[in-house]
Amino acid sequence: MRRLREETRFMGKTNTVPLRFENHVFTVTPDFALVREIENELGSISALRETFSRTGWLASDLVTFTQILLQAAGKSVDYLLLGNAMLREGLMHYLVAAQVFLDMVLHAE
């Protein structure tokens, strides 16, 4: 999680979110098409931010969210393979990346 915080330290200047997967850092740039895809799949951005900031979120929602972000960054990954990889690595850095992305969308500067 410390690494992600370091990777996102300058994100406000670039309006991108780094997402680490398989020893690579993918760069995700929020845009309306991406937000629309997320909302069509998982519901409103504001509700997702609220869900991911509390303790009641579902691992399957986080896997879906991460899969959408990776696809936007040019990396297609099978849903079940991604879920298993995320469980092996631990979910926290993916949760932080989701929170950073949602904050950026909701509070763009």
Summary of the structure (lengths in Angstrom):
residues: 109
radius of gyration: 12.7
end to end distance: 24.1
largest distance: 35.4
contacts: 306
relative contact order: 0.20
helix: 64%
strand: 9%
